[in-house]
């Protein structure tokens, strides 16, 4: 029993504690999650739902109507924000020739992710010869550095 305890403590101190985030990243970066890796949004919505419910003694039908109304309001707000986002054109997006066909069609956030990935093509892939890892492709469904480099080479 003493040996197991020492071994566990060694692993905890030398592997789990310093590298905990890297273990999680190995899974979250390979799953389509659109960079949502915490439950903060769900917890926030749950707190909002609980605070806005008229009473703690509601029928199921009343709760369903209330949740449906909340989701509808949230959908309208997300839609409005997305419409505003695709109307804007940022200078650093215009500076990237590869993005010209995407302007006013995808969100600013997606374009920002692609700009960072284009910079990875220049720095990581070309200058240092490192591999891509395809994290953006797996987690967001957007082209990653290695895919962008192939598109650039093919003249797209």
Buried (B, 14 or more C-beta within 10 A) or exposed (E): EEEEEEEEEEEEEEEEEEEEEEEEBEEBBBEEEEEEBEEEEEEEBEEEEEEEBEEEEEEEEEEEEBEEEBEEEEEEEEEEEBEEBBEEEEEEBEEBEBBEEBBEEBBBEBBEBBBEBBEBBEEBBEEEEEEBBBBBBBBBEBBBBBBBBEEEEEEE
